[in-house]
Amino acid sequence: MRGPRTDLTTALPATGRLAGTGVLTGPDLAFRRRSCCLYHRAAEGSTCGDRGLM
């Protein structure tokens, strides 16, 4: 059952609003963000408090 889930999970970071936001790492498909958060990509979102620290 892991096959279809793995395929979907590995495809999502390259699509739509997730494109370029991070990479999958390790065998457990952990997501590592390229910015401090992804909240700024949400409708009417802004940046998080630690945005300047990244």
Residue pairs with C-beta under 8 A, 6 or more apart in sequence:
6 29
9 24
9 29
10 24
10 29
12 18
13 19
13 21
13 22
13 23
13 24
13 31
17 41
18 38
20 34
21 33
21 34
21 35
21 38
21 41
22 31
22 32
22 33
22 34
23 31
23 32
23 34
24 30
24 31
24 32
25 31
25 32
35 51
35 54
36 47
36 48
36 50
36 51
36 53
36 54
37 47
37 48
37 50
37 51
39 45
39 46
39 47
39 48
40 46
40 47
40 48
40 51
